C-alpha cells in the first residue's frame, strides 16, 4: 500500500517538529547544564532522523512498486496488441498466441509480486535494524547515566565523610585549645 501525499506531508511535518524539539531540548540542556536533557534532545533528533530515513525508504519502495505496476501495464498493452494482430491468423496460431500472452502476463505478475515482496522485506529489515540500533544506543546511554549517577553518589558520600571528619578534628582542636 502506498502512502498518500497527505500522509507523507504529515509524517514530514511530524519529523521536522520532532527534530526541532530535540534540538531545542539539547540546547536548553546545554545552557542549563542538564546533561540528561541534552541527551534526550539528541535521542529525539536521532529518532526523527530515523523516521525520516524510513519514510524515504518507504517512498523509494512505493516508487519501485509503481514502476513495476507500470511495466506490468505496458506488458499487458503489448500482449493485447499482439492478440489483435493474431486475429488474422488461423485458430491454432491464435490459441498459441493467447497461451503465450497468458504465460507472459502470469510471469510478469509473479516477477512484480516477488520484487515487491523482496523490497518490502528489505525495507522491514532496514527498519528493524534501525530500531535495534536505536534501542542498543538508548540502553548503552542508560547504563552510562546510571554509572555516572553512582559515581556522583559515591563522591557525595566520600565528601560528606571528609566533612564530618574535618568537623570532628576541628572540635577536638577547639577542645584541646580550651583546656
Rosetta silent file (secondary structure, phi, psi, omega in degrees, C-alpha in Angstrom):
SEQUENCE: XXXXXXXXXXXXXXXXXXXXXXXXXXXXXXXXXXXXXXXXXXXXXXXXXXXXXXXXXXXXXXXXXXXXXXXXXXXXXXXXXXXXXXXXXXXXXXXXXXXXXXXXXXXXXXXXXXXXXXXXXXXXXXXXXXXXXXXXXXXXXXXXXXXXXXXXXXXXXXXXXXXXXXXXXXXXXXXXXXX
SCORE:     score description
SCORE:     0.000 S_00000001
   1 L     0.000  131.222  179.788    0.000    0.000    0.000 S_00000001
   2 L   -90.420  151.964  176.734    1.414    3.390   -0.923 S_00000001
   3 L   -80.268  140.625  175.190    1.234    6.380    1.345 S_00000001
   4 L   -81.076  166.161 -176.025   -0.834    9.268    0.018 S_00000001
   5 H   -61.163  -33.666  178.871    0.698   12.731   -0.235 S_00000001
   6 H   -63.528  -43.812  177.892   -1.241   13.929    2.838 S_00000001
   7 H   -64.323  -43.840 -179.368    0.228   11.174    4.999 S_00000001
   8 H   -62.285  -42.892  179.193    3.719   11.796    3.645 S_00000001
   9 H   -65.356  -40.245  178.817    3.431   15.519    4.297 S_00000001
  10 H   -64.694  -41.197  177.945    2.106   14.884    7.814 S_00000001
  11 H   -64.327  -40.151  179.337    4.975   12.490    8.514 S_00000001
  12 H   -63.778  -43.551  178.421    7.464   15.031    7.185 S_00000001
  13 H   -63.309  -43.642 -179.884    5.984   17.767    9.406 S_00000001
  14 H   -60.931  -44.820  179.279    5.987   15.454   12.412 S_00000001
  15 H   -63.571  -41.328  178.797    9.621   14.500   11.776 S_00000001
  16 H   -64.495  -44.152  179.734   10.640   18.144   11.341 S_00000001
  17 H   -63.607  -43.246  178.309    8.840   19.170   14.528 S_00000001
  18 H   -62.875  -40.926  178.956   10.438   16.290   16.469 S_00000001
  19 H   -62.978  -43.558  179.313   13.856   17.221   15.105 S_00000001
  20 H   -66.821  -43.511  179.102   13.409   20.859   16.099 S_00000001
  21 H   -61.356  -39.578  178.055   12.037   19.901   19.518 S_00000001
  22 H   -63.804  -40.650  179.518   15.025   17.615   20.037 S_00000001
  23 H   -66.011  -40.676  178.618   17.431   20.412   19.100 S_00000001
  24 H   -61.101  -44.358  178.753   15.646   22.795   21.484 S_00000001
  25 H   -62.012  -42.662 -179.069   15.971   20.250   24.311 S_00000001
  26 H   -61.857  -46.881 -179.520   19.646   19.728   23.502 S_00000001
  27 H   -65.743  -43.682  179.541   20.364   23.466   23.520 S_00000001
  28 H   -61.938  -40.830  178.044   18.260   24.034   26.651 S_00000001
  29 H   -65.034  -40.153  179.234   20.078   21.209   28.398 S_00000001
  30 H   -65.433  -41.560 -178.933   23.449   22.613   27.341 S_00000001
  31 H   -67.824  -40.483 -176.872   22.513   26.100   28.560 S_00000001
  32 H   -88.793   -6.092  179.606   21.122   24.858   31.879 S_00000001
  33 L    78.130   19.678 -179.934   23.834   22.244   32.357 S_00000001
  34 L   -97.367   98.781 -177.122   21.357   19.350   32.367 S_00000001
  35 H   -62.176  -34.115 -179.017   23.135   16.528   30.585 S_00000001
  36 H   -66.798  -33.919  177.484   20.052   14.319   30.674 S_00000001
  37 H   -71.138  -37.907  176.153   18.081   16.966   28.763 S_00000001
  38 H   -60.558  -46.954 -178.109   20.918   17.272   26.244 S_00000001
  39 H   -65.266  -41.210  178.382   20.897   13.504   25.774 S_00000001
  40 H   -61.483  -41.278  177.791   17.097   13.387   25.496 S_00000001
  41 H   -62.751  -42.896  178.960   17.271   16.084   22.823 S_00000001
  42 H   -64.058  -42.561  178.452   19.901   14.169   20.895 S_00000001
  43 H   -62.076  -42.432 -179.504   17.872   10.971   21.107 S_00000001
  44 H   -63.889  -39.421  177.612   14.763   12.779   19.902 S_00000001
  45 H   -65.011  -41.428 -179.812   16.727   14.215   16.961 S_00000001
  46 H   -64.260  -41.605  178.938   18.121   10.776   16.119 S_00000001
  47 H   -64.344  -40.567  178.519   14.648    9.236   16.221 S_00000001
  48 H   -62.639  -41.733  178.717   13.312   11.996   13.954 S_00000001
  49 H   -64.098  -40.521 -179.965   16.166   11.342   11.514 S_00000001
  50 H   -66.536  -39.650  176.614   15.482    7.611   11.586 S_00000001
  51 H   -63.880  -39.068  179.014   11.782    8.188   10.902 S_00000001
  52 H   -62.891  -44.380  179.562   12.740   10.475    8.025 S_00000001
  53 H   -64.365  -40.670  178.881   15.044    7.803    6.592 S_00000001
  54 H   -64.184  -40.031  178.404   12.357    5.131    6.991 S_00000001
  55 H   -64.935  -39.170  177.971    9.831    7.388    5.215 S_00000001
  56 H   -63.991  -43.929  178.558   12.345    7.950    2.414 S_00000001
  57 H   -63.149  -38.727  178.193   12.914    4.217    2.088 S_00000001
  58 H   -64.870  -40.705  179.209    9.153    3.653    2.012 S_00000001
  59 H   -63.544  -40.396  178.159    8.799    6.301   -0.722 S_00000001
  60 H   -64.458  -44.342  178.851   11.523    4.594   -2.778 S_00000001
  61 H   -62.051  -40.921  177.944    9.833    1.210   -2.313 S_00000001
  62 H   -62.824  -42.314 -179.747    6.477    2.741   -3.341 S_00000001
  63 H   -64.144  -41.051  178.620    8.059    4.285   -6.437 S_00000001
  64 H   -65.109  -40.550  179.047    9.634    0.955   -7.410 S_00000001
  65 H   -64.786  -42.412  178.357    6.331   -0.839   -6.909 S_00000001
  66 H   -61.829  -39.426  178.232    4.541    1.787   -9.017 S_00000001
  67 H   -64.423  -41.223  178.273    7.180    1.354  -11.732 S_00000001
  68 H   -62.819  -39.631  178.112    6.683   -2.412  -11.634 S_00000001
  69 H   -65.453  -39.717  178.183    2.917   -1.897  -11.984 S_00000001
  70 H   -64.721  -41.955  177.154    3.503    0.447  -14.924 S_00000001
  71 H   -61.476  -39.652  177.828    5.795   -2.133  -16.513 S_00000001
  72 H   -63.567  -42.076  179.236    3.093   -4.747  -15.998 S_00000001
  73 H   -62.911  -42.607  178.365    0.544   -2.441  -17.626 S_00000001
  74 H   -63.354  -40.184  178.013    2.880   -1.900  -20.589 S_00000001
  75 H   -61.849  -41.976  178.213    3.380   -5.655  -20.872 S_00000001
  76 H   -63.665  -40.921  179.797   -0.404   -6.122  -20.876 S_00000001
  77 H   -64.495  -41.398  177.877   -0.804   -3.467  -23.565 S_00000001
  78 H   -63.868  -41.495 -179.689    1.848   -5.140  -25.707 S_00000001
  79 H   -64.229  -38.301  178.797    0.195   -8.529  -25.233 S_00000001
  80 H   -64.980  -41.127  178.264   -3.185   -7.075  -26.270 S_00000001
  81 H   -62.826  -40.947  177.372   -1.647   -5.594  -29.431 S_00000001
  82 H   -62.726  -38.128 -179.234   -0.119   -8.973  -30.259 S_00000001
  83 H   -64.814  -42.931 -179.561   -3.523  -10.606  -29.741 S_00000001
  84 H   -63.469  -37.622  178.459   -5.236   -8.182  -32.163 S_00000001
  85 H   -68.551  -30.758 -176.782   -2.617   -8.909  -34.848 S_00000001
  86 H   -76.189  -14.116 -179.402   -3.080  -12.651  -34.351 S_00000001
  87 L   -58.733  -29.253 -178.767   -6.853  -12.490  -35.174 S_00000001
  88 L   -76.405  -15.050 -178.004   -5.974  -12.668  -38.879 S_00000001
  89 L   -85.713  174.425 -179.692   -4.117  -15.923  -38.373 S_00000001
  90 L   -65.775  161.544 -179.021   -5.583  -19.380  -38.134 S_00000001
  91 H   -57.953  -37.331 -179.239   -7.332  -20.563  -34.948 S_00000001
  92 H   -65.141  -42.933  179.265   -4.343  -22.678  -33.963 S_00000001
  93 H   -67.119  -37.149  179.334   -1.962  -19.695  -34.208 S_00000001
  94 H   -64.772  -44.998  178.821   -4.436  -17.537  -32.267 S_00000001
  95 H   -62.355  -40.077  179.382   -4.687  -20.065  -29.438 S_00000001
  96 H   -63.583  -42.263  179.903   -0.895  -20.337  -29.275 S_00000001
  97 H   -65.733  -39.762  179.044   -0.533  -16.548  -29.115 S_00000001
  98 H   -66.437  -39.949  176.286   -3.173  -16.315  -26.364 S_00000001
  99 H   -61.008  -44.455 -179.502   -1.427  -19.037  -24.360 S_00000001
 100 H   -62.614  -43.775  179.328    1.871  -17.210  -24.725 S_00000001
 101 H   -61.092  -44.019  179.860    0.291  -13.904  -23.668 S_00000001
 102 H   -62.880  -40.918  178.342   -1.288  -15.518  -20.609 S_00000001
 103 H   -65.181  -43.025  178.907    2.041  -17.079  -19.616 S_00000001
 104 H   -63.159  -42.871  179.700    3.881  -13.771  -20.061 S_00000001
 105 H   -61.226  -46.379 -179.914    1.225  -11.956  -18.067 S_00000001
 106 H   -63.461  -42.567  179.218    1.393  -14.510  -15.269 S_00000001
 107 H   -64.553  -42.792  179.608    5.199  -14.412  -15.230 S_00000001
 108 H   -63.160  -39.926  177.446    5.221  -10.597  -15.170 S_00000001
 109 H   -65.036  -41.396  178.117    2.764  -10.611  -12.262 S_00000001
 110 H   -63.612  -43.408  179.378    4.892  -13.146  -10.394 S_00000001
 111 H   -62.460  -46.424  179.900    8.036  -11.105  -11.019 S_00000001
 112 H   -62.741  -43.018  179.600    6.320   -7.898   -9.892 S_00000001
 113 H   -65.875  -41.694  178.075    4.885   -9.602   -6.807 S_00000001
 114 H   -63.496  -43.098  179.943    8.252  -11.184   -5.979 S_00000001
 115 H   -64.250  -44.348  179.344   10.037   -7.858   -6.437 S_00000001
 116 H   -62.430  -42.255  179.230    7.501   -6.023   -4.283 S_00000001
 117 H   -64.719  -42.817  179.066    7.766   -8.673   -1.566 S_00000001
 118 H   -62.950  -42.495  179.037   11.576   -8.565   -1.650 S_00000001
 119 H   -66.058  -39.345  179.081   11.552   -4.762   -1.404 S_00000001
 120 H   -63.967  -45.143  179.017    9.033   -4.889    1.440 S_00000001
 121 H   -63.504  -40.674  179.189   11.150   -7.419    3.338 S_00000001
 122 H   -63.875  -42.324  178.585   14.299   -5.378    2.731 S_00000001
 123 H   -64.724  -40.966  177.525   12.572   -2.217    3.994 S_00000001
 124 H   -63.847  -40.720  179.522   11.301   -4.079    7.073 S_00000001
 125 H   -63.166  -44.415  178.752   14.778   -5.464    7.694 S_00000001
 126 H   -63.662  -41.933  179.455   16.318   -1.995    7.447 S_00000001
 127 H   -64.157  -41.047  177.359   13.639   -0.582    9.757 S_00000001
 128 H   -63.002  -41.691 -179.979   14.237   -3.407   12.261 S_00000001
 129 H   -63.454  -41.978  178.480   17.986   -2.799   12.114 S_00000001
 130 H   -63.890  -43.300  179.907   17.484    0.923   12.729 S_00000001
 131 H   -64.674  -42.902  178.392   15.133    0.191   15.640 S_00000001
 132 H   -62.092  -43.102  179.801   17.553   -2.358   17.133 S_00000001
 133 H   -62.458  -44.069  179.188   20.431    0.076   16.799 S_00000001
 134 H   -62.661  -41.106  179.492   18.420    2.848   18.451 S_00000001
 135 H   -64.089  -44.687  179.952   17.420    0.527   21.281 S_00000001
 136 H   -63.270  -40.997  178.396   21.007   -0.575   21.848 S_00000001
 137 H   -63.624  -43.604 -179.929   22.196    3.037   21.851 S_00000001
 138 H   -63.810  -40.454  178.816   19.492    4.025   24.318 S_00000001
 139 H   -65.111  -40.695  178.787   20.352    1.091   26.586 S_00000001
 140 H   -64.602  -41.325  179.201   24.048    1.988   26.482 S_00000001
 141 H   -66.690  -35.319  177.071   23.258    5.601   27.299 S_00000001
 142 H   -65.697  -42.810  177.573   21.036    4.477   30.180 S_00000001
 143 H   -62.678  -42.666  178.898   23.860    2.318   31.545 S_00000001
 144 H   -62.076  -42.171 -179.916   26.301    5.224   31.208 S_00000001
 145 H   -64.214  -40.762  179.685   23.888    7.542   33.008 S_00000001
 146 H   -65.173  -40.673  179.324   23.419    5.015   35.834 S_00000001
 147 H   -65.293  -41.399  178.807   27.186    4.616   36.220 S_00000001
 148 H   -63.935  -41.720  179.047   27.661    8.395   36.290 S_00000001
 149 H   -63.795  -41.423  179.224   24.919    8.740   38.882 S_00000001
 150 H   -63.677  -39.983  178.279   26.519    6.009   41.026 S_00000001
 151 H   -63.570  -41.164  179.719   29.878    7.779   40.826 S_00000001
 152 H   -63.676  -40.970  179.023   28.246   11.044   41.888 S_00000001
 153 H   -64.684  -43.619  179.159   26.598    9.326   44.876 S_00000001
 154 H   -62.066  -42.403  179.345   29.914    7.731   45.883 S_00000001
 155 H   -64.130  -40.313  179.576   31.683   11.087   45.590 S_00000001
 156 H   -63.789  -43.286  178.905   28.995   12.774   47.699 S_00000001
 157 H   -62.008  -44.273  179.702   29.316   10.109   50.424 S_00000001
 158 H   -61.171  -44.702 -179.295   33.114   10.494   50.405 S_00000001
 159 H   -65.772  -38.507  178.108   32.877   14.288   50.660 S_00000001
 160 H   -64.662  -39.297  178.337   30.334   14.051   53.485 S_00000001
 161 H   -65.391  -40.917  178.235   32.645   11.666   55.358 S_00000001
 162 H   -64.301  -40.820  179.970   35.575   14.037   54.864 S_00000001
 163 H   -64.652  -41.781  178.959   33.463   16.974   56.075 S_00000001
 164 H   -63.483  -43.652  179.199   32.371   15.013   59.157 S_00000001
 165 H   -63.554  -39.979  179.540   35.977   14.045   59.889 S_00000001
 166 H   -65.737  -41.037  178.517   37.089   17.675   59.458 S_00000001
 167 H   -63.668  -41.222  179.320   34.340   18.883   61.817 S_00000001
 168 H   -65.174  -40.636  178.789   35.355   16.284   64.412 S_00000001
 169 H   -64.739  -41.141  178.952   39.018   17.282   64.087 S_00000001
 170 H   -64.252  -41.283  179.430   38.086   20.966   64.462 S_00000001
 171 H   -64.731  -40.447  178.568   36.008   20.165   67.554 S_00000001
 172 H   -63.263  -43.944 -179.731   38.893   18.164   69.002 S_00000001
 173 H   -65.341  -40.003  177.346   41.327   21.010   68.355 S_00000001
 174 H   -63.311  -40.408 -179.944   38.939   23.550   69.919 S_00000001
 175 H   -64.123  -41.695  178.393   38.542   21.265   72.891 S_00000001
 176 H   -67.224  -36.324 -178.760   42.321   20.986   73.304 S_00000001
 177 H   -69.814  -36.660 -178.997   42.715   24.730   72.922 S_00000001
 178 H   -73.893  -20.404 -177.378   40.084   25.451   75.578 S_00000001
 179 L   -92.118    0.000    0.000   41.746   23.147   78.136 S_00000001
